[in-house]
Amino acid sequence: MRLTLTLHTISSGKLYLIAAVILVLLNTGNSYAQISPGDLTKFHANLEGLKNCTACHVLGDKVTNDKCLDCHKEIKSLIAINTGYHASAEVRNKECRKCHSEHNGRDFQIIRFDESKFNHSTTGFTLSGKHSQIKCKECHQSKFINNSDLKKRENTFLGLSTNCNNCHEDVHKKTLGNNCSNCHTFNSFKPASKFDHNAARFKLTGLHKTTDCIKCHKVETRNGKPFQNFVGLSFNSCASCHADFHKGKFGKNCESCHNTSGFKNIKTSSFNHDKTRFPLVGKHQNVKCADCHGAKLASKPKFALCTDCHKDYHKGQFTKNGIVSDCGHCHNVYSFTPSTFTIKRHSKTKFILAGSHLAVSCNSCHKSNNSDWNFVFSSQKCISCHKNIHGPEISSAFLGDDNCENCHSVERWNKIKFDHSKTKFALEGKHKTISCESCHAYKNLQNKVEYKFASLKTSCESCHNDIHHRQFANSGQTDCSRCHLFDSWTDLKFDHERTNFSLKGAHSKLKCIQCHKPVNDNGVLFIKYKLEEIKCADCHS
């Protein structure tokens, strides 16, 4: 038997009858199930039973928000101070049961909440910057909840404070207050873009505006953690932050020479450098202070050697026993160029200047293509400075340790003193009277003159035409010296008796042309000396 009662329709005069009925039902099995619309959710399961109805229901009336808030005090307190989602216009004045329906079973979702569609601005805390990119669970964790009761709840979104320090560590250790938004934004903790140093007691001017915060606000260790201090710094004088590089030599009033626009921007017009141990002479009078003293303007810069201030452009080439020779040996303070190094001093080096070398500028030998000066040479051979224009045409074995002086003189390049007898081709006869270019010079494809030496062949036909049309070729070459002399082409040393046809009798009086006639071989006209057959009938009828 199921009894359904509508409490709010029963008049107060008949409540005694209801009470009696309830007492009867309490004494019967399964009595509560006869009047309940359904089981409560597991969150309200402790309120199950007729004795607990009035915990949520008002007799003769529906479930009211006051009843709900009497139990859910954390929500009530938020509404009281007009904060949180339940105090927003979206929820205010709504009945709790409209969103949180009950008696629908133990596993019913009494809170239906779609995180992806939730408008967080309704809570009073708008998600912006980095907060808009993180997941809900990254903030809504029990470790961030201060309320001990809410801390025990699972999957709750209540209990968080909008104070930054509620979730984030206060790296400033309460030295700068609790309102982080005075300096920081939600986009990035660093840099503190909202901070205005002009609001502080120390106003930033000049280069102080571009100085990194860390240079003044050092990081120290407090309680085992790094801590950057922003308060309590002393700034009464420059020495509070800056070291006195002058060691008190010029007093404590730095502003008398310097300003915040740049440490190098000093009042040099009133400073007398002659009072120092280094009086300014020559070009030094036009040099800026920072060029010698460096960015830190050290009070005691080294000046014993030029290289204490000046870069060693010669890159240690004049270093002896680990000490760089002073620049004053070759230069002076009035001008770096020209050098004071004379030809007479050059004659004391391993390379004595002579001939055309006396007229050559220092740059020609000592300055390389990359603008570096070179004074230390691994050798004094000609090819250290001069290009070997002959390339592989002059073999190292023949050149004699790559020494151009075997052929050339320092007086001038085209003055040759070469002994041709040292080669495999000694000059004889007419060869002694012709110029070197006649045999060794030729024009390349670009119509430029080049010279051949090693690749030049010694056979006669490499220079001379074989007018005999290769009749006397042996193994591909013709040895003209078997018949001809070097003094004259027409002077012969040919002995006809060494052939197969001996000249005797009347034959000895004949001219060569009478037997050796001109022939034409495909347009090539030559005198035929090598006859296939020698018969009397070939010449005599």
C-alpha positions as CSV (number, residue, x, y, z in Angstrom):
1,M,0.0,0.0,0.0
2,R,1.5,3.4,-1.0
3,L,0.3,6.5,0.7
4,T,1.0,9.9,-1.0
5,L,0.6,13.0,0.9
6,T,0.8,16.6,-0.2
7,L,1.9,18.4,3.0
8,H,1.4,21.9,1.8
9,T,-2.3,21.3,1.0
10,I,-3.2,20.1,4.4
11,S,-4.6,22.6,6.8
12,S,-2.9,23.3,10.0
13,G,-6.0,22.2,11.9
14,K,-5.5,18.6,10.7
15,L,-1.8,18.3,11.5
16,Y,-2.6,16.2,14.5
17,L,-4.1,13.6,12.1
18,I,-1.0,13.6,10.0
19,A,1.2,13.1,13.0
20,A,-0.9,10.2,14.0
21,V,-0.7,8.6,10.5
22,I,3.1,9.1,10.5
23,L,3.4,7.4,13.9
24,V,1.5,4.5,12.5
25,L,3.7,4.3,9.4
26,L,6.8,4.5,11.4
27,N,5.8,1.3,13.1
28,T,5.3,-0.5,9.8
29,G,8.0,-1.9,7.5
30,N,9.2,0.1,4.5
31,S,7.0,3.0,5.7
32,Y,9.3,5.8,4.4
33,A,9.4,4.5,0.9
34,Q,5.6,4.8,0.8
35,I,5.7,8.6,0.9
36,S,9.2,9.5,-0.5
37,P,9.4,10.6,-4.2
38,G,12.7,8.7,-4.5
39,D,16.1,8.2,-2.9
40,L,18.3,11.1,-2.1
41,T,21.7,11.5,-3.7
42,K,24.7,10.1,-1.9
43,F,25.6,13.6,-0.8
44,H,22.3,14.0,1.1
45,A,22.0,10.3,2.0
46,N,22.4,11.1,5.7
47,L,19.1,13.0,5.6
48,E,17.1,10.0,4.5
49,G,14.1,9.1,6.6
50,L,10.9,10.8,7.8
51,K,12.5,12.3,10.8
52,N,14.8,14.4,8.5
53,C,12.2,15.7,6.1
54,T,12.0,19.1,7.9
55,A,15.7,19.5,7.5
56,C,15.0,20.5,3.9
57,H,11.2,20.9,3.7
58,V,9.0,23.4,5.5
59,L,5.7,21.8,6.6
60,G,3.0,23.0,4.3
61,D,5.5,24.6,2.0
62,K,8.1,23.7,-0.7
63,V,11.9,23.5,-0.2
64,T,13.2,27.0,0.4
65,N,16.6,28.5,-0.2
66,D,16.9,29.4,3.5
67,K,16.8,25.7,4.4
68,C,19.5,25.0,1.8
69,L,21.7,27.8,3.0
70,D,21.2,26.9,6.6
71,C,23.1,23.7,5.8
72,H,25.4,25.1,3.1
73,K,26.9,27.9,5.1
74,E,29.9,28.3,2.8
75,I,27.5,29.4,0.0
76,K,25.6,31.6,2.4
77,S,28.7,33.4,3.5
78,L,29.7,34.1,-0.1
79,I,26.3,35.4,-0.9
80,A,26.4,37.6,2.2
81,I,29.5,39.4,1.0
82,N,28.2,39.5,-2.6
83,T,30.9,37.4,-4.1
84,G,31.2,34.1,-5.9
85,Y,29.1,32.4,-8.5
86,H,25.9,32.1,-6.4
87,A,26.0,35.9,-5.8
88,S,26.1,36.6,-9.5
89,A,23.1,38.0,-11.5
90,E,22.9,34.6,-13.2
91,V,22.0,32.8,-9.9
92,R,20.8,35.4,-7.5
93,N,17.0,35.1,-6.7
94,K,16.8,31.6,-8.2
95,E,15.6,28.7,-6.2
96,C,18.3,26.2,-5.3
97,R,16.1,23.2,-6.4
98,K,15.9,24.6,-9.9
99,C,19.5,23.6,-10.4
100,H,20.0,21.0,-7.7
101,S,17.0,18.6,-7.9
102,E,16.8,15.8,-5.3
103,H,15.0,12.4,-4.8
104,N,16.3,11.2,-8.1
105,G,18.4,8.3,-6.8
106,R,21.7,7.9,-5.1
107,D,23.9,8.3,-8.2
108,F,22.0,11.3,-9.6
109,Q,24.2,14.2,-10.5
110,I,22.8,16.9,-8.2
111,I,25.5,19.3,-9.6
112,R,25.6,19.4,-13.4
113,F,28.6,21.4,-14.4
114,D,30.2,21.8,-17.8
115,E,33.7,23.2,-17.2
116,S,34.2,23.9,-20.9
117,K,31.2,26.2,-21.1
118,F,31.4,27.8,-17.7
119,N,31.7,31.6,-17.7
120,H,34.3,32.2,-14.9
121,S,33.6,35.9,-14.9
122,T,30.3,35.2,-13.0
123,T,32.4,34.1,-10.0
124,G,33.9,37.6,-9.7
125,F,37.3,36.4,-10.9
126,T,37.7,36.8,-14.6
127,L,40.2,34.5,-16.2
128,S,42.7,36.5,-18.3
129,G,46.2,36.1,-19.5
130,K,47.9,32.8,-18.4
131,H,44.8,32.0,-16.2
132,S,42.7,31.6,-19.4
133,Q,45.1,28.9,-20.7
134,I,45.2,26.5,-17.7
135,K,42.8,23.7,-16.8
136,C,40.3,24.1,-13.9
137,K,42.0,21.4,-11.8
138,E,45.3,23.2,-11.8
139,C,43.8,25.9,-9.5
140,H,40.9,24.0,-7.9
141,Q,43.0,21.7,-5.7
142,S,42.6,20.9,-2.0
143,K,46.1,22.3,-1.2
144,F,44.9,25.8,-2.2
145,I,41.8,25.6,0.1
146,N,42.1,27.1,3.6
147,N,38.7,26.0,5.0
148,S,39.3,22.7,6.7
149,D,35.8,21.4,6.0
150,L,35.9,22.3,2.3
151,K,39.5,20.9,2.1
152,K,38.0,17.4,2.8
153,R,35.6,17.6,-0.1
154,E,36.3,15.9,-3.4
155,N,36.0,17.8,-6.7
156,T,34.8,21.0,-5.0
157,F,35.2,24.4,-6.7
158,L,34.7,26.3,-3.5
159,G,37.1,27.5,-0.9
160,L,39.6,29.4,-3.1
161,S,40.6,33.0,-2.5
162,T,41.1,35.5,-5.3
163,N,44.3,36.6,-3.5
164,C,47.3,35.8,-5.6
165,N,49.2,34.4,-2.6
166,N,46.4,31.8,-2.2
167,C,47.8,29.8,-5.1
168,H,51.2,31.4,-5.8
169,E,54.2,31.6,-3.6
170,D,54.9,35.1,-2.3
171,V,58.5,35.4,-3.6
172,H,58.7,38.8,-2.0
173,K,58.1,37.4,1.5
174,K,55.4,40.0,2.4
175,T,57.9,42.9,1.8
176,L,55.7,44.4,-1.0
177,G,52.2,43.8,0.3
178,N,49.5,41.4,-1.0
179,N,48.3,43.2,-4.1
180,C,50.5,41.6,-6.8
181,S,48.5,43.3,-9.6
182,N,50.1,46.7,-8.7
183,C,53.2,45.5,-10.5
184,H,52.4,42.3,-12.4
185,T,49.9,41.2,-15.1
186,F,48.3,37.9,-15.7
187,N,50.2,37.5,-19.0
188,S,53.6,37.0,-17.4
189,F,55.1,37.3,-13.9
190,K,58.3,38.7,-15.4
191,P,58.9,41.5,-16.2
192,A,56.8,43.5,-13.7
193,S,55.5,45.7,-16.5
194,K,53.0,47.6,-14.3
195,F,55.6,48.8,-11.9
196,D,56.6,52.4,-12.1
197,H,59.9,53.2,-10.5
198,N,59.0,56.9,-10.4
199,A,56.6,56.0,-7.7
200,A,59.4,54.8,-5.6
201,R,61.8,57.0,-3.5
202,F,64.6,56.5,-6.0
203,K,63.7,58.0,-9.4
204,L,65.4,56.4,-12.4
205,T,67.2,58.7,-14.8
206,G,69.7,58.2,-17.6
207,L,71.2,54.8,-18.0
208,H,69.5,53.7,-14.7
209,K,66.3,53.4,-16.8
210,T,67.8,50.6,-19.0
211,T,69.7,48.8,-16.2
212,D,68.5,45.3,-15.4
213,C,66.7,45.2,-12.0
214,I,68.9,42.3,-10.9
215,K,72.0,44.6,-11.0
216,C,70.6,46.7,-8.2
217,H,68.2,44.3,-6.6
218,K,70.4,41.3,-5.9
219,V,69.2,37.8,-5.3
220,E,70.1,36.4,-1.9
221,T,69.1,33.3,0.0
222,R,66.5,33.3,2.7
223,N,65.4,30.2,4.5
224,G,67.2,28.1,1.8
225,K,65.3,29.8,-1.1
226,P,66.4,32.5,-3.5
227,F,65.0,35.9,-2.6
228,Q,65.3,39.2,-4.5
229,N,65.1,42.2,-2.3
230,F,63.3,45.3,-3.5
231,V,63.0,47.3,-0.2
232,G,65.4,48.8,2.3
233,L,68.2,49.5,-0.2
234,S,70.6,52.4,0.4
235,F,70.9,55.0,-2.3
236,N,72.2,58.1,-0.5
237,S,75.4,58.2,-2.7
238,C,76.7,56.6,-5.8
239,A,79.0,54.5,-3.7
240,S,75.9,52.7,-2.3
241,C,75.8,50.7,-5.5
242,H,78.9,51.6,-7.5
243,A,82.5,50.9,-6.5
244,D,84.8,53.9,-6.4
245,F,87.2,52.9,-9.1
246,H,89.3,55.9,-8.4
247,K,89.9,54.7,-4.8
248,G,89.1,58.1,-3.3
249,K,91.7,59.9,-5.4
250,F,89.1,62.3,-6.8
251,G,86.9,62.6,-3.8
252,K,83.4,61.1,-3.1
253,N,81.3,63.5,-5.2
254,C,81.0,61.5,-8.3
255,E,78.5,64.0,-9.8
256,S,81.3,66.5,-10.1
257,C,82.5,64.5,-13.2
258,H,79.8,62.0,-14.0
259,N,76.1,61.8,-14.6
260,T,73.5,59.1,-15.1
261,S,73.5,59.5,-18.9
262,G,76.7,57.5,-19.0
263,F,79.8,57.0,-16.9
264,K,81.9,57.9,-19.9
265,N,80.2,61.3,-20.3
266,I,82.5,63.2,-18.0
267,K,83.5,66.8,-17.8
268,T,86.9,66.3,-19.4
269,S,87.4,70.0,-20.2
270,S,88.3,70.8,-16.6
271,F,90.4,67.7,-15.9
272,N,94.2,68.2,-16.1
273,H,95.7,64.9,-17.1
274,D,99.3,66.2,-16.7
275,K,98.8,65.8,-13.0
276,T,98.8,62.1,-13.5
277,R,101.8,59.8,-14.1
278,F,100.9,59.7,-17.8
279,P,100.9,63.2,-19.4
280,L,99.0,63.3,-22.7
281,V,101.3,63.9,-25.7
282,G,100.7,63.8,-29.5
283,K,97.6,61.9,-30.6
284,H,96.8,61.0,-27.0
285,Q,95.5,64.6,-26.5
286,N,92.6,63.8,-28.9
287,V,91.7,60.5,-27.4
288,K,88.5,60.0,-25.3
289,C,89.1,59.0,-21.7
290,A,87.1,55.7,-22.1
291,D,89.4,54.7,-25.0
292,C,92.3,54.3,-22.6
293,H,90.6,53.8,-19.3
294,G,88.0,51.3,-20.5
295,A,84.3,51.2,-19.8
296,K,85.0,51.1,-16.0
297,L,87.4,54.1,-16.1
298,A,89.8,52.4,-13.8
299,S,91.9,54.8,-11.7
300,K,95.1,53.0,-12.3
301,P,95.3,51.7,-15.9
302,K,98.5,50.1,-17.0
303,F,100.6,52.2,-19.3
304,A,104.1,50.8,-19.1
305,L,103.7,49.4,-22.6
306,C,101.7,50.6,-25.6
307,T,99.9,47.3,-25.6
308,D,98.5,48.0,-22.1
309,C,95.9,50.2,-23.9
310,H,96.4,49.5,-27.6
311,K,95.6,46.2,-29.3
312,D,98.7,44.3,-30.5
313,Y,97.9,44.6,-34.2
314,H,100.9,42.4,-35.0
315,K,99.4,39.6,-32.9
316,G,102.5,38.7,-30.9
317,Q,104.9,38.6,-33.9
318,F,107.4,40.7,-31.9
319,T,107.1,38.7,-28.7
320,K,110.5,37.7,-27.3
321,N,110.8,35.5,-24.2
322,G,107.1,36.0,-23.6
323,I,107.3,39.8,-23.6
324,V,105.8,41.9,-26.4
325,S,108.3,44.4,-27.8
326,D,107.2,48.0,-27.2
327,C,105.6,49.7,-30.1
328,G,107.9,52.7,-29.6
329,H,110.6,50.7,-31.4
330,C,108.9,51.5,-34.7
331,H,106.1,54.0,-33.9
332,N,105.6,57.3,-32.0
333,V,102.7,59.0,-30.3
334,Y,102.4,61.6,-33.0
335,S,101.4,59.2,-35.7
336,F,101.2,55.4,-36.1
337,T,102.3,55.7,-39.7
338,P,104.7,56.0,-41.2
339,S,106.9,53.5,-39.3
340,T,110.2,54.7,-37.9
341,F,111.8,51.4,-39.0
342,T,114.5,52.2,-41.5
343,I,116.1,50.3,-44.4
344,K,119.3,50.3,-42.4
345,R,117.6,48.5,-39.6
346,H,116.0,46.1,-42.2
347,S,119.5,45.2,-43.3
348,K,120.1,43.7,-39.9
349,T,117.3,41.2,-40.4
350,K,117.5,37.9,-42.1
351,F,116.2,39.5,-45.4
352,I,118.5,42.3,-46.7
353,L,116.7,44.7,-49.1
354,A,118.5,44.9,-52.4
355,G,117.8,45.7,-56.0
356,S,114.1,46.3,-56.9
357,H,113.1,45.4,-53.3
358,L,114.5,48.8,-52.2
359,A,111.7,50.5,-54.2
360,V,108.9,48.3,-52.9
361,S,106.6,49.7,-50.2
362,C,106.3,47.9,-46.9
363,N,102.7,47.1,-47.5
364,S,103.6,45.1,-50.6
365,C,105.4,42.5,-48.6
366,H,104.1,42.8,-45.1
367,K,100.3,43.3,-45.6
368,S,98.2,40.3,-46.6
369,N,94.8,40.3,-48.4
370,N,92.9,40.2,-45.1
371,S,94.5,43.5,-44.0
372,D,96.7,41.7,-41.3
373,W,100.3,42.7,-41.1
374,N,102.8,39.9,-41.3
375,F,106.4,40.4,-40.2
376,V,107.4,36.9,-39.3
377,F,107.9,34.7,-42.4
378,S,108.5,31.0,-42.2
379,S,111.1,31.4,-45.0
380,Q,112.7,34.0,-47.1
381,K,112.0,32.2,-50.4
382,C,110.7,34.2,-53.3
383,I,107.5,32.3,-53.4
384,S,106.7,33.5,-49.8
385,C,105.7,36.8,-51.4
386,H,105.6,36.2,-55.1
387,K,103.3,34.0,-56.9
388,N,104.9,31.1,-58.8
389,I,103.7,32.1,-62.3
390,H,105.3,29.0,-63.7
391,G,103.3,26.6,-61.6
392,P,104.1,23.0,-62.3
393,E,106.2,24.0,-65.3
394,I,109.2,24.4,-63.0
395,S,109.7,21.2,-61.0
396,S,111.0,21.4,-57.4
397,A,113.9,19.2,-58.3
398,F,115.0,21.5,-61.1
399,L,114.2,24.7,-59.3
400,G,116.6,23.9,-56.4
401,D,114.7,24.3,-53.2
402,D,112.1,26.6,-54.8
403,N,114.7,29.4,-55.3
404,C,113.7,31.8,-58.2
405,E,117.2,33.2,-58.1
406,N,118.4,30.2,-60.1
407,C,117.0,32.1,-63.0
408,H,116.0,35.6,-62.0
409,S,117.7,38.5,-60.3
410,V,116.4,41.0,-57.7
411,E,117.4,43.8,-60.0
412,R,114.5,43.1,-62.4
413,W,112.4,40.1,-63.2
414,N,113.2,39.8,-66.9
415,K,116.9,39.7,-66.3
416,I,117.6,35.9,-66.7
417,K,120.8,34.1,-65.9
418,F,120.0,30.5,-66.6
419,D,122.4,27.7,-67.6
420,H,120.4,25.6,-70.1
421,S,123.1,22.9,-70.1
422,K,121.7,21.8,-66.7
423,T,118.6,20.6,-68.5
424,K,118.2,17.6,-70.8
425,F,118.3,19.9,-73.8
426,A,121.6,21.6,-74.2
427,L,121.6,24.6,-76.6
428,E,123.7,24.2,-79.7
429,G,124.2,26.0,-82.9
430,K,121.3,28.2,-83.9
431,H,119.5,27.4,-80.7
432,K,122.0,29.6,-78.8
433,T,121.0,32.7,-80.8
434,I,117.2,32.6,-80.4
435,S,115.3,34.2,-77.5
436,C,113.8,32.1,-74.7
437,E,110.3,33.2,-75.7
438,S,110.7,31.6,-79.2
439,C,110.5,28.2,-77.6
440,H,109.0,28.7,-74.2
441,A,106.3,31.3,-74.7
442,Y,102.8,30.7,-76.1
443,K,99.3,32.3,-75.9
444,N,96.5,30.5,-74.0
445,L,92.8,30.5,-74.9
446,Q,92.4,33.9,-73.3
447,N,95.2,35.3,-75.6
448,K,97.5,35.7,-72.7
449,V,101.2,34.8,-72.8
450,E,102.2,31.8,-70.7
451,Y,105.4,29.9,-70.5
452,K,106.2,26.2,-70.8
453,F,109.2,24.6,-69.3
454,A,108.7,21.1,-67.7
455,S,105.9,20.2,-70.2
456,L,107.9,21.4,-73.2
457,K,109.0,18.4,-75.3
458,T,112.6,18.0,-76.5
459,S,111.8,16.4,-79.8
460,C,112.5,18.5,-83.0
461,E,109.0,18.2,-84.3
462,S,107.6,19.7,-81.1
463,C,108.9,23.0,-82.4
464,H,109.7,22.4,-86.1
465,N,107.5,21.0,-88.9
466,D,108.4,17.6,-90.2
467,I,108.8,18.5,-93.8
468,H,109.6,14.8,-94.6
469,H,106.0,13.8,-93.7
470,R,107.1,11.4,-91.0
471,Q,109.2,9.2,-93.4
472,F,111.9,8.9,-90.7
473,A,109.7,8.5,-87.7
474,N,110.8,5.9,-85.2
475,S,108.4,4.8,-82.4
476,G,106.3,7.9,-83.2
477,Q,109.1,10.4,-83.2
478,T,111.6,11.7,-85.7
479,D,115.2,12.3,-84.7
480,C,116.3,15.1,-87.1
481,S,119.8,15.2,-85.6
482,R,120.6,11.9,-87.4
483,C,120.9,13.9,-90.6
484,H,120.9,17.7,-89.7
485,L,123.3,19.9,-87.7
486,F,122.2,22.7,-85.3
487,D,124.2,25.3,-87.1
488,S,122.3,25.2,-90.4
489,W,119.4,23.1,-91.7
490,T,121.1,22.5,-95.0
491,D,124.3,21.3,-93.4
492,L,123.9,17.5,-93.4
493,K,125.8,14.7,-91.8
494,F,123.8,12.1,-93.7
495,D,125.9,9.1,-95.0
496,H,124.1,7.5,-98.0
497,E,126.4,4.4,-97.7
498,R,124.5,3.4,-94.5
499,T,121.4,2.9,-96.6
500,N,120.6,-0.1,-98.9
501,F,121.7,1.9,-102.0
502,S,125.4,2.8,-102.1
503,L,126.4,5.8,-104.2
504,K,129.3,4.8,-106.4
505,G,130.4,5.8,-109.8
506,A,128.2,8.2,-111.7
507,H,125.6,8.1,-108.9
508,S,128.0,10.0,-106.6
509,K,127.8,13.0,-108.9
510,L,124.0,13.2,-109.0
511,K,122.0,15.7,-107.1
512,C,119.5,14.3,-104.5
513,I,116.5,15.8,-106.4
514,Q,117.4,13.7,-109.4
515,C,116.4,10.5,-107.6
516,H,114.2,11.8,-104.8
517,K,111.3,13.4,-106.5
518,P,108.5,15.6,-104.9
519,V,105.3,13.7,-104.4
520,N,101.8,14.7,-103.3
521,D,100.1,12.8,-100.6
522,N,96.5,14.0,-100.2
523,G,97.5,17.6,-100.8
524,V,100.7,17.4,-98.8
525,L,103.8,18.0,-101.0
526,F,107.1,16.5,-99.8
527,I,110.2,14.9,-101.2
528,K,110.2,11.2,-100.9
529,Y,113.4,9.8,-99.6
530,K,112.4,6.4,-98.4
531,L,111.7,4.4,-101.6
532,E,109.8,1.1,-101.5
533,E,111.9,-0.6,-104.2
534,I,115.2,0.3,-105.8
535,K,115.4,-0.9,-109.4
536,C,117.4,0.5,-112.2
537,A,114.3,0.6,-114.4
538,D,112.7,3.0,-111.8
539,C,115.2,5.7,-112.8
540,H,116.6,4.5,-116.2
541,S,114.4,3.8,-119.2
